[in-house]
Amino acid sequence: MRRLLRLAQEWKVIDRLPRIRLFSGEENREFVLSYQQEELYLHMAPSPLKDIATLMLDTGVRPGEAGALEWKHVHLEPASGAKFGRIRISDGKSKNAKRELTLTVRVTEMLNARKKAAKSAVYVFPADDGGPWLVSSLDHQHTAMRALLGLPAEFVIHSLRHTMLTRLGEAGADAFTIMRIAGHSSVTVSQRYVHPSPESLETAFEKLDAMNTSRRGVKAGVPTISTTAVKKPRVKNAAKSLASNVMGA
């Protein structure tokens, strides 16, 4: 059903994709590409699948976002104060889909190479008719490559994006950062990529303690007040005095 709806949108039969909810007990495909599989896949993949896969693996863009990427939204030179270039996703399935993504070194090299040999002044990945490269065409190339390499059927083209987001979580990115990068509509979707380890939890407390210590202006391990110098109030005597005053009134 999702496949049919995507094709209907590409063919301009419908203008937007409806949201489809899974029945209870159904699961999304969770295939994550290993680094060894990634190396072989990118080595063997034809154009433009290789370049689009590289873009998805390093930025987490959706297949449709990659295929429709325009040169006017590609900024290979870093902006003032930035270290890396960026791309802008100007449209998508929700308002959160509009976002800017940082380019890695290998994506920058790939885009530079494509720009030098560009066949279109508009699209980064143009089809033969001059329009954007369609997801259906990308799927055909991917399916053939998956069969050639003997990879499981669970490895769909969307798995490249899922792999990138999973690696983000493993690298320690929090759910809100993943949400911004992925363009998710809710942080709830992004939370499934975050799996804090005992070491990362301990590091979080260590950072909190360092920040608190710095802002309090004291050295770590030194209490701000002496607990031995503070006398406890005589609660019992205070209560008796209050009761006496009330009775007298």
C-alpha positions in Angstrom: 0.0 0.0 0.0 2.8 2.4 0.9 4.6 1.6 -2.3 1.4 2.2 -4.4 0.8 5.5 -2.6 4.4 6.7 -3.2 4.1 5.9 -6.9 0.7 7.7 -7.0 2.4 10.8 -5.6 5.3 10.6 -8.0 2.8 10.3 -10.9 0.9 13.4 -9.6 -2.3 11.3 -9.0 -2.3 12.5 -5.4 -0.6 15.6 -4.0 0.4 14.2 -0.6 0.9 10.9 1.2 -1.6 9.9 3.8 -0.2 8.6 7.1 -0.5 4.8 7.5 -0.5 3.3 10.9 0.7 -0.3 11.6 -1.7 -2.8 13.2 -0.9 -4.0 16.7 1.9 -6.6 16.5 3.4 -5.3 13.2 6.9 -3.9 13.1 8.9 -1.7 10.9 11.9 -3.1 9.1 14.9 -2.6 11.4 17.8 -3.7 9.1 21.1 -1.8 9.8 23.9 -2.0 7.4 27.3 -3.1 8.8 30.4 -1.1 7.9 31.7 -4.2 5.9 28.4 -4.4 4.0 28.4 -0.7 3.4 31.9 -0.8 1.9 31.0 -3.6 -0.5 27.6 -2.1 -1.4 29.1 1.3 -2.3 31.9 -0.3 -4.2 29.5 -2.3 -6.4 26.6 0.1 -6.7 26.0 1.8 -10.1 25.3 5.5 -10.6 23.4 7.3 -9.2 22.6 4.7 -6.5 26.2 4.9 -5.1 26.1 8.6 -4.7 22.6 8.8 -3.3 23.4 5.9 -0.9 26.5 7.8 0.3 24.3 10.9 0.9 21.7 8.9 2.8 24.3 7.1 5.0 26.0 10.4 6.0 23.1 12.8 6.3 20.0 10.6 6.9 17.9 12.2 4.1 14.9 10.3 2.9 15.2 8.6 -0.6 12.7 11.1 -2.1 14.6 14.1 -0.5 17.9 12.8 -2.0 16.4 12.3 -5.5 14.8 15.7 -5.5 17.8 17.6 -4.2 18.5 20.8 -6.2 21.8 22.5 -6.7 20.5 25.8 -5.3 20.1 24.0 -1.9 23.7 22.7 -1.9 26.3 24.9 -0.2 29.7 23.2 -0.5 31.6 26.1 1.1 31.2 26.5 4.9 29.2 29.5 6.0 31.0 32.1 8.2 32.0 30.4 11.5 31.1 26.9 10.3 33.5 24.1 9.6 31.6 22.2 6.9 29.2 22.8 4.0 25.5 22.0 4.2 22.4 21.1 2.2 18.9 22.4 2.7 15.9 20.2 2.5 13.2 22.7 1.5 10.1 20.5 1.5 8.8 17.2 3.0 6.1 15.2 4.6 5.8 17.6 7.6 7.0 21.1 8.7 9.9 19.4 10.5 11.2 17.9 7.3 12.4 21.4 6.3 16.0 21.5 7.7 19.7 22.0 7.0 22.1 19.2 7.2 25.9 19.2 7.6 28.0 17.6 4.9 30.7 15.1 5.7 34.0 15.0 3.9 33.1 12.2 1.6 29.7 13.7 0.7 31.4 17.0 0.0 33.8 15.2 -2.3 31.0 13.3 -4.0 29.0 16.5 -4.6 32.0 18.4 -5.9 32.6 15.6 -8.4 29.0 15.6 -9.5 29.0 19.4 -9.9 32.0 19.3 -12.2 30.2 16.7 -14.4 26.7 18.1 -13.9 24.2 17.2 -16.6 21.5 19.4 -15.0 21.6 23.0 -13.7 18.7 22.2 -11.4 18.9 18.7 -10.0 21.9 17.0 -8.3 20.6 13.6 -9.4 18.7 14.2 -12.7 16.7 11.5 -14.5 17.0 11.0 -18.3 14.0 13.3 -18.9 15.7 16.1 -16.9 13.5 15.8 -13.9 14.5 14.5 -10.4 15.6 10.9 -10.0 12.5 9.0 -8.8 12.4 6.7 -5.8 10.9 3.9 -8.0 14.0 4.0 -10.2 16.2 4.0 -7.1 14.4 1.0 -5.8 15.0 -0.9 -9.0 18.7 -0.3 -8.8 18.8 -1.1 -5.1 16.8 -4.4 -5.5 19.2 -5.6 -8.2 22.2 -4.7 -6.1 20.8 -6.4 -3.0 20.2 -9.6 -5.0 23.7 -9.5 -6.5 25.3 -9.2 -3.0 23.0 -11.7 -1.4 21.8 -9.3 1.2 18.5 -10.0 3.1 15.1 -8.7 1.8 14.8 -6.6 4.9 17.5 -4.3 3.5 15.3 -1.8 1.6 16.4 1.6 0.3 15.1 3.3 3.5 17.5 1.1 5.5 20.3 3.5 4.5 18.6 6.3 6.4 17.7 4.0 9.3 21.4 2.9 9.4 22.6 6.5 9.7 20.1 7.4 12.5 21.0 4.2 14.4 24.7 5.2 14.2 23.8 8.7 15.5 22.3 7.1 18.5 25.3 4.9 19.1 27.5 7.9 18.8 25.7 9.5 21.7 23.3 11.9 20.0 20.3 12.7 22.1 16.7 12.3 20.8 16.1 16.0 20.1 19.3 16.2 18.0 18.2 13.1 16.1 14.8 14.6 15.6 16.2 17.8 14.0 18.6 15.8 11.7 16.0 13.3 10.7 13.2 15.7 10.3 10.9 13.6 12.4 7.4 15.0 13.3 7.8 13.9 17.0 10.7 13.3 19.4 8.9 10.0 20.2 9.9 8.6 16.8 13.5 9.7 17.4 13.7 8.1 20.9 13.9 4.6 19.5 17.4 5.4 18.2 18.7 6.4 21.6 20.1 3.6 23.8 22.2 5.1 26.6 25.0 2.8 27.9 26.1 2.8 31.5 29.2 4.7 30.5 27.2 7.4 28.8 24.9 7.8 31.8 27.9 8.1 34.1 29.4 10.7 31.7 26.2 12.7 31.9 26.4 12.9 35.7 30.1 13.8 35.4 29.3 16.7 33.1 26.4 17.9 35.3 28.7 17.9 38.4 31.4 19.8 36.5 28.9 22.4 35.3 27.4 22.8 38.8 30.8 23.1 40.4 31.9 25.7 37.9 28.9 27.9 38.3 28.9 27.7 42.0 32.5 28.9 42.0 33.8 26.2 44.3 36.2 23.3 44.0 34.9 19.8 43.4 34.4 17.9 46.6 34.4 21.0 48.9 31.0 21.8 50.5 29.7 25.3 50.1 28.6 25.5 53.8 29.7 23.6 56.8 27.0 21.3 58.1 28.6 21.1 61.5 28.4 24.9 62.0 24.6 25.0 61.6 22.6 24.5 64.7 19.3 22.7 64.4 16.3 24.7 65.6 14.8 23.7 68.9 11.5 22.6 67.4 10.1 21.3 70.7 10.7 24.5 72.6 9.4 26.7 69.7 6.2 24.7 69.7 5.7 25.1 73.4 6.2 28.9 73.1 3.7 29.2 70.3 1.1 27.2 72.2 1.6 29.4 75.3 1.1 32.6 73.2 -2.1 31.2 71.7 -3.5 30.2 75.1 -2.7 33.6 76.5 -4.5 35.4 73.7 
